[in-house]
Structure formats: C-alpha cells, structure tokens
Amino acid sequence: MNLFLTGATGFLGGELLITLSKRNDIKKIYCLVRAKSEEEANKRLKHVFDLHNDIYQPEKIIPILANLLDDDLKVKLSAYKELDDINLIVHSAANTSFSKNCDDQVKKVNINGLEHVLTWAKELKNLETFCYIGTATICGKDNKDKIIKEEESPNTLAHHLVTYTYTKMMGEMMLDKFLPQEKILVVRPSIIMGDSVNAIPRSSVILWTLAAFNYLRLIPVNKHSKIDIIPVDYAANAITELLFVKNRSYSVYHVSAGVDSATDSELCCQKIESYFPDKPSHAFVQRKVANNMRFWAKGRMEDIGDLANYPNHLDYWESILTEKGRLRILFAGLEPYFDFIELGQVFDNTRLLQDITLPKPLPAHEYILNNIKFLESIDIYEGAIDP
C-alpha cells in the first residue's frame, strides 16, 4: 500500500507520520512538504523522526515538494508519476490559527488547498480511502454544556468562535463533491494537547494555554466547565487504527476523550500547582472579571472591581510583569481559548471505541505531568501573538 500524507511536519501530522511509518503493510509514504529543494525537504522530515529518536527510513518516506497555497497544486502533484499508485490519502495539513489577522490565510489553506488536493485525488484510479482530519469543534458555539454526537455536524447554521472551525466544517462538506462516499473517512479530533508519554511534545499548541494559566494563576473561566482534551499520541494511534479497520461501522468518527476522560481547568491546574511553589495558588473568577484585569493593566485601579479581592495575585503580577501592558497581550491571545473552555463541550466517542482496540484515553489531568518540563519552557507571549 502507498500513502500520501499532508501536514507531515506538523503537530498531529508528524505524529501520524511516525505511527504510519512503523506499519509493514505500508510500502511508501509520500509527504507533501514546503521546501525549496529535496535536500531541505528531507531534512525537515528527518527532524520529525529525530525529535523522539524514531527510525527514519528515507527509502520509505518520500518528500513531494509543493504547497497547499499553490494555485497549480494539482498540476504539480500530477507530475509525480509515482503518485499514480496512491491507495490512501491522509489530509492532516491545516492552518489552525485563531488569530483574526490570519483569517484569509486560514481560508486559503483549509478550503482552497483542500480543493486542490481533492481535484487531484478524484483522478487516482487506485485510491481506496481519503481520510480527512477535521475537528470535533465544527459543531460551533451554540452547543453548550452537552455531549455532542457525530451526526450533529456539519451544520451550516452553526455559529463559530473562530474562522478555523468554520473552514474545517466547509472542508468536510466539500468531500462528497469530489469523491464517492465509500472512499471518504472523516476523523474529528477534539482538543489535542501535549503527549501522554514522557517526551517533548511536537508543538506547544494548546499546551501554551495551560502554561499561561500557570503563569497568571488568576483565571477568568468556569473552573468546572468540561473540556474534551486528548494527547497527540492517542490521536495518531486511534486514527491509524481507523484507517486499517476492515469493516468500519461509520464514515465519521470523533477521536475524543468522551464522557469518561473529559477534564476541566481546575483539575489540570491542581495537578501542576505543587511544581511551582513560588507562585500563588490558582484561583478562578467569573468571566466578567477579565475586563477588570484589563483595567488593572491600564493602571485604572478605580475600575478593578472584584479583582481587588485578590491582593496576593496582584502583587504577584506586579513582580512578574516588567510592564503591565504585557497582560493585555496575553489576554488578547487567550480570549478565544476562554470562549472554548466556557462552551463545556464533550464529544461522544462511542463509535471510536466500538471500532478500535485502543482503551479510553487518559484524562489530561492524569497525563499532563509527563509534559511538565516542556510546560516550563513555553514562551507564552509568543503563543499569545499567534494563538
């Protein structure tokens, strides 16, 4: 079997590349890579394997030099005659930015780029499965504090917190315009954060939010609001199993924590708190206090309201912030994450556990200590600038 993978140097895509490369029934993995030369592309792919000392097989891992932003992507892919024998496509690549400044780029990559890949894929005579890596959060922001099932999405009437989830919904809806239903597999991971093993995660995406919470120690979210989080290694293993299940029961699956393994902000923060004894205890306040925090950052002490009840935290902020304006930078980046946490969404994983052999994933508050050293090293301001 020959496989074509997009997003191979990314967070989930990199983990998928490692997992898939270990399968003897896959002969070649062709990876779409942004690079100026084949040498550069090979270095990028080798770096994916070097991170955790995995075995890199250059004869099996083949770079395909192209970009999802290329208007002539179909032409470029068609020029690689070795791709004519592709049996399986895993489209993992996406622009996941929550920043409004990136909205146009997010649309171009996640919608236009996908369309280019699909236009090429529909002409592949040996294609058996097109696996689209979506996101469970395409359900939108109208579903609050509930368990969400696969059949509730996509819904064109859904309202989205960020453009990213909208584009992933539109991408999913695009699939059957190009491919027959029997060739389509949609997997929707929930929130992916860190790694369940004691290893350096491939990305600080999402994990930087917990690092920011740990830095601030005073957090304006509902501490009991459920969050559906899974580690990247579980996501990759589950998706790989689904790809090779002989008789899948469905064409769409949530790859998620589900009811039994969902977590919340308080549980995650409690787990890491003792590792940072020089900081005040984590405290959670109502969302409206976020505005008072912004007033504090502007020096408007007369407007800080309930924030005045936390003098220890304010003294702590004074000691760690070289300038108060930096707090506003953090809050600008954290705002969409506050919104997602407050939704209280849990994604039903009954279908997944029915069709794969993996056990339920560990809750984030149970595996997060494996990432504790990495958590300390995260530049939270860099994450805030491009959330």
N, C-alpha and C positions, 0 to 999 in steps of 0.2 A: 504494500500500500504506500502511496505517495501523498504527502500532505503539504498544503500551503497555509502558512501562518502569517497573519499581520499582527503588529504590536509586539513582536518577539523581543524587543529590547525594553519593553515597558514593565510595569509593576506585575499585573496578572499575566500578561503575555510572556514575560521572561520565566515566570514560574511554570507556565504551561509548556514552554519550550523544553525546560529541564525534564519535566514529568513525561512528556511525549517522547523525548529522545531515548528514554530508557526502555521503550517498548520494542521488542524484536520484530513485531509484525508491521512496523513502520520502516520502510526502506529508506526514504529520503524525506527530509523536512526542508521545504523551500521557504525562506523567510524574507518578507518584504522589509527592506532596510533603507533608511535615508542615509546616503553616503555619497561622497564624490568619487570613490574608487572601490574596487573589490577588496583591496587591502584594508581600507578603512572599515568597510562593512564587516569583514571577517574579525577585525579587532573588536568591534562593538559586540558581535555575537560571542566571541571568546570571553569577553568581560562578564557576560551573563553567567557563564559556567564557572568562571574563576571566583566569583563572589562567595560561593559556598563550597569551593573545591570539587565541583562536579566534573565528570569526564566529558571533555569536548571532543567530538568526532567530526572533524572538518569534511570528511568524505560523506557524512550523513547530513550535516547542517549546511545548507547551501544558500548563500545570500542572493536576493533578487533586488537589484538597485532600482528603486523607484520610490515615489512619494504619493500618499493619498491626495495631496493637493495638485498633483499633475493632471492637467486637463486631458493629456493624451495617455493616461494610465493604461487604458485598455490596449492601446497600440503597443505600449512598452511591454506589457505582460504577454501579449500575443506573440511578440518577437522572440520570447524564450520558448523554443520548441519543446524543451524538456518538460514544460508545464502542461503540455497536451495530455499527459498521463496522470494528472492530478485526480485522486479519488476523494479527497477530503479537504475542505477549506474551513479553517477556524479564523473567523474575523474578530480579533480581540482588540485591534487598534481603535483608539478614540481620543479625542481631546476632552479631558474631564474637568477643565477649569470651571469654577463657579463665578469667576470674575466677569462682570458685565462688559468690561473692556475687551474681553476675548470672545464675545458672543458671535461675531461674524466668522471668526476662525473656527469656533466650535461647530457652527453650521456647515462650513465648507468641508471640514474633516469628517464629521459624523454623518452627514447626509449626502453631500456631493461625492465624497471619497467612497462611501459605501456603494453608491450608484455606479461608479466606475468599476468597482470590483464585481458587482453583480452583472453588469453588462458583459464583462469578460467571462464570468463563471457560467452563464447560461449557455455558452457555446462549447463547454467542455463535455466531450462525449462520455468520459469515464467518471464523471462526478457522481458520487453516491450521496454525500451529505455536505450541506453548507451549514456550519454551526455559527450562529450569530450570538456574540456575547453582549447581552443587553444589560439592563439593570432593573431590579425589582422596584426602584423608586419611580418608574414611569407611571405608577398609579396616581401620582400628583398629590397635592396638598389637601385635597378635600376629604381624604380618608384619614381620620384622626382616631387615635386610641382604639385600634381594631386589628384583628388578624385578617390579612389580605390574601386572597387566593389568586392563582394564576389567571383564572377566567375573567377576573375583574379588569384586566388590562389586555390590550391598549384601549383607551377610552379617549376619543377626540375631544370630549367635553371637559377633560381633566384640566385643572389649573396647576401650573408648575412653578416651583420656587426658583428654579434656575433654568437657563436655556439648555444646559447639558441634558437634563432628563427629558425635555421636550424633543430634542434631536434623537435621543435613543428610542423614544416612542415612535417617531416618524420613520426611523430606520427599520424598526421591526415591522411596521406596516407596509414597508416597501418590498419586503422579501418575496411575497407571493405574486408580485407583478412580473418577476423575472424567473422564478423557479417553481416547479411543481411542489405541492405540499409535502409529498413523501420524501423530498430531499432536504427539507428545512428542519433544523433543530435550533430552538431558541433557549438559551440559558440566561437566567436573570439573577446574577449575584446580588445579595443585599449589600450592606456597607462592608467593604474589605479593609481591615486594619491589622497591620503587623503580621507576625508569623507565630505559629503555635509552638515551634521548636526554638531552641536556644541558638538563634542565628541572627545575623544582621538582616533586617528586612530590606527588600529591594527598593523600597520607597518609604518616605515619611508621610505620604498622602494619608489623610485622616488621622494618623498617629500624631501628627503635629497638633491636632486639636486637643488631644489629651495632654500633650506637652504644654500647650498654652493654658489649659485648666490648672495644671500642676504649678505653673508659673504664677498665675493670678491668685489662685486659692480662694477667690470670692467670685462665684459663678452665677450669672442670672438665667438659670434654666430650672425647670421642674426636675428635681433630682430623682424622682421615681418614674419619670417618663421612659417607657420601654424603648430600647434601641436594638435593632437587629444587626449584629456585627459578627463577621466570620474572619478567620485568618486566611491569608493568601494561599498557604499550602493546602488547606482544606478545599478552598475554591478550585484550585488546579486539579487536585485528585478527584474531586467529585465530577468536574466537567470531563476529565479524561475517561472516567468510568462510563459516564453517559454516552460519550462518543462511540464506545465499543460494546454497549449493551445490544445484544442481538435482537431482542424484541421489546423496544421501548414502548411503554404504555401511552405516552403522550409526546407531543412535539414541542411543548413549552414547560420549563421547569424553573421553580425558584431554587437557587442554591443559597440557602439561608440558615440562620440559627434556629428559626422557628420558635414555637412557644416554650419549649423546654430549655433552650440555650440562649434566649434573649437576655440582655443585660440592662443596666441603667447607669447614669453618670455617677451616682453616689457609690455604687458597688465598685466601679473602676477606680474612682479616686481614693476610696478607702484602702484598696489593695496596695496602692503605691505610696500612700501617705507616709508610712513609717520610714521609707527610704530617704526622706528629705526632712530630717528632724529640725533643721534650722528655719523652716517655713511655718507660718501659722496653719492651723487646721483648715481643711476645706470647708467652706460654708456656701450654701446655696440660697439665693434670694429670688424674689419674683422678677419676672422678665422686665417689668416696668422700671426696675432699679437700674437697668442698663443706661437709661437716659441720665440718671443721677451720676453714674460713673463718668459719663461723657462731660457733664458739667464740672465734676471734680478735675478732670483732665484739662479743662479750660480755665481752672482757677476760680470757678464760680461757687465758692463754698456755701453761699446762701441758698443754693439750689440743690444741694446734695441729698436732702430729704432723709429717707430711711438709711442711706449709706452712712450717716453719722453714727449709727448703732454699731459700727464695726471699726472702732478706732485702731485696733491692732493691725487689721488688714490695711488700713490707710497708711499707718506708719510704715508698714512693710513695703507698700508701693512706693512711698517716698524714698525708701532705702535702695530699691532695685531699679527705679526708673530714673535715668540720667536726665530725662526731660519728660514732663507729663504728657506731651503730645504723642509720645510713642504708644500710650494706651489707646489713643484713638485709632492708630494704625492697626493694632491688634483687634479692636472691636469691629473695624470695617471688614477684616478678613473672616472673623468668627461669626458674623451676623447670619450668613446662610446656614452655618452648622447649628447655631442656636435654633433656627427655624426647623431644621430637620429633626433635631432632638425632641422638640416640643410636639411633633406630629404623633409620637408614640406608636409608630407603625411596626408591626411584626408580620413577617411573611411566611405563610404556611409552607412547610417543607415536606408534607406528607407524600407527595408524588416522588420527590427525590429519594427519600428513604425507602420507598417501596421498590424502586428500580435499581438501586446500587447497594453494594455490600458495606460501604463505609458506615461507621456508627454516627450518632449525632455529634455535631461539632462541640468543642469545648466553649463555654461562655467566655467572652472577652475578659471578664474579671478573673478568670481562672488561668488563662494563658499569658496575660499581659506582663507578668513578671519576667517572662523569657525575653522581653524586649526592653527591660528596664535600663540597661546601659545605653542602648540606642536612643531611648527616650531622652536621656540627659543631654545627648549631643545635638538634638534637633535645634536648628535656628528658627525659632518661632516667628520672628519678624519676616524672614524670607518666605515662610509659608503664608503669612498674612497678606503679603504683597500680591501673591498669585495663588489664591485659595483653590 
